[in-house]
Amino acid sequence: MSGTDRIRRLVPLLIIAAVIPAQGEGPLFVGGPLDNEGVPYRWTINPLTYWTDLGNLGGLTNTQANDLVQEALRAWQDIPTASMNFTRSGALGADVTISNWAAVVNAIEGCAPLDPDGVARERSIIYDTTGDIIDEVFGPGNSDSILGFATPTCLTSDVVTNAFTRGYAVMNGKNNPSATELKAVMVHEFGHMLGLDHSQINVECLGFFGCPDNDSAAGLPTMFPILVEAGEMTSPSTDDIAGLSALYPDPSFTTTTGRITGRILFSDGLTPTQGFNVVARRVDDPLTTADESKRTAVSSSSGFLFTGDNGTPLNLYPGLSPSPYGSRNQDLIGYYEILGLPPGFYTVEVEAYDSSFTLGSGVGPLGALGIVFPMPSATCPDGEFLSADESNDDLCADKTTLTVNAGGQISTGTDIILNGTPPRYDAWESGP
Amino acid sequence: MDYGRLSGLILRTMKSFLPTRATPCSFLALVAATALLPVAAMGEALTRPINLAFLARRAEIIVQGRVLETRHEGLPNYPNIRTVVVTLEVERMWRGPEGKRYTFRQYVGPHGWRQAKAGYAAGERLLLFLPRPSSYGLSSPLGLEQGHFRIVRNRLGEDLIANQFGNLGLFKNVPETAERAGLRLDEAQLRVASTPRGAVPLRDFTSLVVRLMSLPRNE
């Protein structure tokens, strides 16, 4: 079988094999063959205008809620290496309640011109004062667990960009959440509205009691799939900063930060693999009390620009067409790209996505399908580092240090060969 | 490809990707946590962790069954609001209306493909903790992924169950809640309730659910 054929067969079988993968804090949507292929979707309106609801939000008055929205958006706007500003254009046409939410969402998602005398606006921030709207959308009682939801919608494409044209967010005010918790939810949900996917950094924070130490908490991304540290998740981490800056770069982004690019490969050293989390961590400085490796880390998902649904022969969803999203360029299957690294010394590691991160909480093109891969080698269950002599039988803890310079890119010697995979996909497919 | 073959293929390919020293239990837990793909679905929602006591107390419908059919369509009168209509062949209605089938409609968000693909697959066995339908006829599992469980049979013929979070945090504080309410849990129920994450035996799980169903409903 030729290499190309092998890769063609690899993709659907990878999807079948599943256990969860994801893409670091990458784009939520990437253009497919009918769009600008391999180009992330983003907003092309700047400043991005938005409209807010007329009611209260939990214990907050309407004015306080509006201020909190502004504060949450400012968390993204204030990122110096990104260029995205926000302007409140006014209020929605009426208070959104259980009596009109469906009409509002139906109008927004219809993508047709909106009635200027209607309630909906292109970017609507809806205050679900007591959780009643969430109970209508998801069923009574779900307002006790769903904190909010948001999405960009009405995707368009021209010869240059893939763009969102509308979006909406619903914030749940039931049970009078604290301003800190509400802000964390807003920052996270607005991140999605801006086109950011979930991200996995410092997965040890998934324990019963949250992050085990302050360093892990400090590096926890706002776009972590589960709200575990509201206080920390109100402000973007290095990973969040890199994600937003990649979508909306300020000119300083490419001159003040560095990047590492490479591929994740099967043990044959040739076959690329999609759906693993690749993390660059700053080398800990022994002269400080902080652990910089947990505080300064940026992730990427291998194959984050590639489609998660490339013609799999399995038709689990009759009547649904293949995904319109993601590139079909096979060179991108195992490709990772870690951007926005402050200059310094870094290690690079590859790890599995946590098996709790699937579908709605998934990361990357495969995570959204509920697919997660474990690390293949018994000797490296928690992941393996990029080593100076990268091979399929190197020690998982054997790591090399890369020097990242401002404006620099490291793209050679950065491929990681996974230990313990079958040598060829055929062997995997027909294995016992 | 029929579903039986699909399950076999998933098991085979996953097995070949597992550590050679993985135990049968870890393998099966992995399969149960991830294998049969699709699930619930709202894409970009953020949820608060909830435990099994909450689910058992608050769900209006607790149904165990096999997905017979899924249909993706707009919400009646609001065609741009995308929903999936799921029909289950009921194996056991733990709480809810009697009948051989149970059908519900779930909101799936605006991105038809992304969320729809993350929907329900015909043939898979589920246990769902659902609210009653809203006035628009919509219901999603409580806590979305947290109230949506898949059942997978291992090679020993034992049924295992895990929700879409891989049961992460599902049993946190459950024994304490039961004790406060004066409910005595047996050894198997306590063993399940001490699981930090990962799939657990269906029989013990449902036994625990039934016990917790006697908790006051609205606390």
Chai-1 contact restraints between the chains, C-beta under 6 A:
chainA,res_idxA,chainB,res_idxB,connection_type,confidence,min_distance_angstrom,max_distance_angstrom,comment,restraint_id
A,I16,B,L9,contact,1.0,0.0,6.0,A-B,restraint_1
A,I16,B,I10,contact,1.0,0.0,6.0,A-B,restraint_2
A,I16,B,T13,contact,1.0,0.0,6.0,A-B,restraint_3
A,A17,B,T13,contact,1.0,0.0,6.0,A-B,restraint_4
A,A17,B,M14,contact,1.0,0.0,6.0,A-B,restraint_5
A,A17,B,F17,contact,1.0,0.0,6.0,A-B,restraint_6
A,A18,B,T34,contact,1.0,0.0,6.0,A-B,restraint_7
A,V19,B,T34,contact,1.0,0.0,6.0,A-B,restraint_8
A,A102,B,Y78,contact,1.0,0.0,6.0,A-B,restraint_9
A,V105,B,I81,contact,1.0,0.0,6.0,A-B,restraint_10
A,N106,B,Y78,contact,1.0,0.0,6.0,A-B,restraint_11
A,N106,B,N80,contact,1.0,0.0,6.0,A-B,restraint_12
A,N106,B,I81,contact,1.0,0.0,6.0,A-B,restraint_13
A,E109,B,N80,contact,1.0,0.0,6.0,A-B,restraint_14
A,E109,B,P110,contact,1.0,0.0,6.0,A-B,restraint_15
A,G110,B,N80,contact,1.0,0.0,6.0,A-B,restraint_16
A,E136,B,S134,contact,1.0,0.0,6.0,A-B,restraint_17
A,E136,B,Y136,contact,1.0,0.0,6.0,A-B,restraint_18
A,V137,B,Y107,contact,1.0,0.0,6.0,A-B,restraint_19
A,F138,B,S140,contact,1.0,0.0,6.0,A-B,restraint_20
A,G139,B,P131,contact,1.0,0.0,6.0,A-B,restraint_21
A,G139,B,S134,contact,1.0,0.0,6.0,A-B,restraint_22
A,G139,B,S139,contact,1.0,0.0,6.0,A-B,restraint_23
A,G139,B,S140,contact,1.0,0.0,6.0,A-B,restraint_24
A,P140,B,P131,contact,1.0,0.0,6.0,A-B,restraint_25
A,G141,B,R58,contact,1.0,0.0,6.0,A-B,restraint_26
A,G141,B,P131,contact,1.0,0.0,6.0,A-B,restraint_27
A,G141,B,L142,contact,1.0,0.0,6.0,A-B,restraint_28
A,S145,B,T47,contact,1.0,0.0,6.0,A-B,restraint_29
A,S145,B,R48,contact,1.0,0.0,6.0,A-B,restraint_30
A,S145,B,I50,contact,1.0,0.0,6.0,A-B,restraint_31
A,S145,B,G143,contact,1.0,0.0,6.0,A-B,restraint_32
A,I146,B,A45,contact,1.0,0.0,6.0,A-B,restraint_33
A,I146,B,T47,contact,1.0,0.0,6.0,A-B,restraint_34
A,L147,B,L46,contact,1.0,0.0,6.0,A-B,restraint_35
A,L147,B,R48,contact,1.0,0.0,6.0,A-B,restraint_36
A,G148,B,L46,contact,1.0,0.0,6.0,A-B,restraint_37
A,F149,B,M42,contact,1.0,0.0,6.0,A-B,restraint_38
A,F149,B,E44,contact,1.0,0.0,6.0,A-B,restraint_39
A,F149,B,A45,contact,1.0,0.0,6.0,A-B,restraint_40
A,A150,B,E44,contact,1.0,0.0,6.0,A-B,restraint_41
A,T151,B,E44,contact,1.0,0.0,6.0,A-B,restraint_42
A,T151,B,P110,contact,1.0,0.0,6.0,A-B,restraint_43
A,T153,B,P110,contact,1.0,0.0,6.0,A-B,restraint_44
A,V185,B,L46,contact,1.0,0.0,6.0,A-B,restraint_45
A,H188,B,L46,contact,1.0,0.0,6.0,A-B,restraint_46
A,H192,B,E44,contact,1.0,0.0,6.0,A-B,restraint_47
A,F208,B,K172,contact,1.0,0.0,6.0,A-B,restraint_48
A,L227,B,L46,contact,1.0,0.0,6.0,A-B,restraint_49
A,L316,B,A121,contact,1.0,0.0,6.0,A-B,restraint_50
A,Y317,B,K117,contact,1.0,0.0,6.0,A-B,restraint_51
A,L320,B,A116,contact,1.0,0.0,6.0,A-B,restraint_52
A,S323,B,W113,contact,1.0,0.0,6.0,A-B,restraint_53
A,S355,B,A33,contact,1.0,0.0,6.0,A-B,restraint_54
A,S355,B,T34,contact,1.0,0.0,6.0,A-B,restraint_55
A,S355,B,G166,contact,1.0,0.0,6.0,A-B,restraint_56
A,S356,B,F165,contact,1.0,0.0,6.0,A-B,restraint_57
A,S356,B,G166,contact,1.0,0.0,6.0,A-B,restraint_58
A,S356,B,L168,contact,1.0,0.0,6.0,A-B,restraint_59
A,T358,B,Q164,contact,1.0,0.0,6.0,A-B,restraint_60
A,L359,B,V39,contact,1.0,0.0,6.0,A-B,restraint_61
A,L359,B,A118,contact,1.0,0.0,6.0,A-B,restraint_62
A,G360,B,A41,contact,1.0,0.0,6.0,A-B,restraint_63
A,G360,B,M42,contact,1.0,0.0,6.0,A-B,restraint_64
A,G360,B,G43,contact,1.0,0.0,6.0,A-B,restraint_65
A,G360,B,A45,contact,1.0,0.0,6.0,A-B,restraint_66
A,G360,B,L144,contact,1.0,0.0,6.0,A-B,restraint_67
A,G360,B,E145,contact,1.0,0.0,6.0,A-B,restraint_68
A,A368,B,R114,contact,1.0,0.0,6.0,A-B,restraint_69
A,L369,B,K117,contact,1.0,0.0,6.0,A-B,restraint_70
A,G370,B,L37,contact,1.0,0.0,6.0,A-B,restraint_71
A,G370,B,P38,contact,1.0,0.0,6.0,A-B,restraint_72
A,G370,B,V39,contact,1.0,0.0,6.0,A-B,restraint_73
A,G370,B,A118,contact,1.0,0.0,6.0,A-B,restraint_74
A,V372,B,T34,contact,1.0,0.0,6.0,A-B,restraint_75
A,P376,B,F17,contact,1.0,0.0,6.0,A-B,restraint_76
A,A378,B,P19,contact,1.0,0.0,6.0,A-B,restraint_77
A,A378,B,T20,contact,1.0,0.0,6.0,A-B,restraint_78
A,A378,B,R21,contact,1.0,0.0,6.0,A-B,restraint_79
A,W428,B,S16,contact,1.0,0.0,6.0,A-B,restraint_80
A,G431,B,S16,contact,1.0,0.0,6.0,A-B,restraint_81
